[in-house]
Amino acid sequence: MSTPIYLLGKTPLVILGLESVLNDTSYNFKKSFLLGKDEFCPNCSSAFLLFVQLNEEKSKRFTCLKRIIKNYPLARLIVLHDTTDVKHIKACFRLGVSAYLLSSICAADVRKAIQAVSDGQTYLDPILSQYWASQTMGLGNDNLSLTRREKEVLNLIVEEYTTKEIAKQLYISPCTAETHRMNIIHKMGVRNTAGVVREAVRMGW
């Protein structure tokens, strides 16, 4: 693939994860920029693909996208963010974004997104597609048997709270918070917290 690819992220861990995919010899990966630390200056005067990890602050999300689109009209943007809000995602596509991915997306789907955008198509994270389909069909999370406290912990996990932060938020010990987290993992049939988040989004939590 000859189209240059750049990455503008705000979380080093996400940047490293994407770089591990983009460093494949089949991609023309150029450079990563850390949002708020590095000056975004791609050395490219033609079309290129750009992964953009959006800022958590709502007021800054679209400001960043609009600035990039204005300054680099030939860029094809692939957005990474964790909101499932339909209005937000539709607004991104209306601005000219080519793909919208959750930060928990797997490597195989990242490759699919790159291929779709390179072919001039749009791409939506499969988890979001499943989530919207389940909402349309009236499916929800009622079949997941969680206690009231486990539901509270799950909501905080989805909002990216750590075990210590969950304990502080719910006025429980870190050990108790970890027990709830492990119970949720077991009940959902996943292996780790990332799996919990993906499953929660899929179920429309």
N, C-alpha and C positions, 0 to 999 in steps of 0.2 A: 504494500500500500504506500503510495508516494505522497499522499496528503499529509502535511505536517500536523502533529498533535501536540498541544500544550495543556498544562494542568495548572489551574488556579484554585488552591485549597486553603482551608483555615485550620484543618486538623492534621498534624504531621502523620498520624497513624493512617488516616484515610489516604493521604498522599502516597505513603509507602506502599499501601495495598494496591492502589491504581498503578503506580510505577512498576510493580511486579508483573502486572498484566501488559502494560504498554511497552515494556522493555523487550518484548518478544521481537525477534528480527523481522517479523512480517509487518510491523508497524514502524512508521517514521516519527517516533517520539523524540521531541526536541528538548523540552525543559519544563520544570515545575516552578511555580511561584507560590509563596506563602502569603495568603491574604493578610494585609496589615503590616507585613514585614518587608516584603520585596516589592519593588516597582514592576508592575506588569508591563513588559515591553517585548512582545514577541517579534523576533527578527524575520518578519514574513510580510510580503506585500501582495500575496495571492491568497486564495482560499485556504483555511486551515480549520481543524477541529479543536474545540476548546472545552475541557471539562471545568465546570465552575461549581465549587461547593459554596452554597449560599450562606450568608451570615444569619445567625439566629434572630437578630433584631429585625422585626418586621419592617421598620422604617428604612433599613439599609438594603433589604433584599433586592427590590426592584431598582433602586438607585444604581447599584452595582451593575445589574444587567443592562439597564438603559445606557449607561456610560460605555460599556463594552460594545454594545450593538452600534452605538453612534460612532465610536472611534474605529471600529473594525467591522464594517458592514459585510465583509466577505466571510467572517467567522461563522462557523456552524456550532452552536452552543449545546452542550450536554450538561444539564443541571443536576446537581446532587443535593438533595435536602430530605428531611424526614417527615415533613407534614403530608397528611393525606387529604388535606382540604381541597375539595374540587375547585372552588373559586380561585384559590391560589395557583393551582396547577394550570387551569385554563388560562389564567392571566399570563403565566409564563409563556405558554404556547402562542398567545396573541401577540406578545412582544416580539416573537420570532425565534424562540427556543426550539431546537430540533428534537431534543429528547429530555425526559425527566426520569431520574433514577433515585431510589432510596439509597442512603449511605450503606445499608446492609446488603446491597445487591451482590450476587455471586459473580465470579470471574467470567463464567460462560455467558451470562446475560450482558455483562459489560461488552464482550466481544460482539454480541448480537446488536447491541445499540450502536457500536462503532460502524458495523457493516451497514445497518439501516440508514444511518445519517450520511455515510459516504455515498450511498446510493440515492440520496436526495429524499429519503423518507423520514417520517417522524417515528419516535419510539417511546413507549411508556413502560415503566417497570412492571413486569408480570404480576408482582404482588399487588400493585395498585389496581391492575385490571381485574384480578380475582376479588379484591376488596369491593370495588365498585359493582361488580357482577353480583356479589353476595348481598349487597345493600339493595340492588334493584330487584332481586328475587325475594327479598324479605328475610334473608338468612342473617343471623347475628351470632352473638356469643352465648346465647342462653343454654346451649348444650354443654358448655364447659363448666364442670362442677367445682367451683372455687368458693372458699369461705369468704366472708365479708372482708376479713383482714388480708387474705390472699389477693382479692380484687384490688384493694388499696395498694398493696405492694406492686402488683402487676402494672397499675396505672403509673406508678413512679418509675418502674423499670423502663416502660415505654418512653417516659419523659427524660430518660438517660441519667437518673439518679444512681449513685453508687450505693453499695450495701450500707456503708456508714451513714450516708446522707439519708437513706430510707429510714434507718433506725432513729436518727435525730428527728426527722419529719414526723414519724409516727409515735415517738416517745417509747421506743422499745429498744432492747439491747441489740448490738450488731449480730450476736449469735442467733437471736430469735428472727431477725430480718433475713439472715442467711438461710435459716431453716425454711422460712416461707418461700424464699427464692427457689430452693431445691425442690420443695413440694410442687411449685408451679411448673418447674422444668419437667418433673416426673409426670404430672397430670397432662401436660401438653404433648408429651412424647418427643421432646427435643433434647439436644445434648448440652446446650449452653444458653447464656443470656441472649446472644445474637439470635439464636433460634426462637427464643421466647418472643422477641420483638417482631421477627418476621411472621410468626404464627399469629400474634396478636393483631398485627396489621391486616393479615389475610382474613381474620375473623371479624374485622371491623370493630376492634376494641376501642 
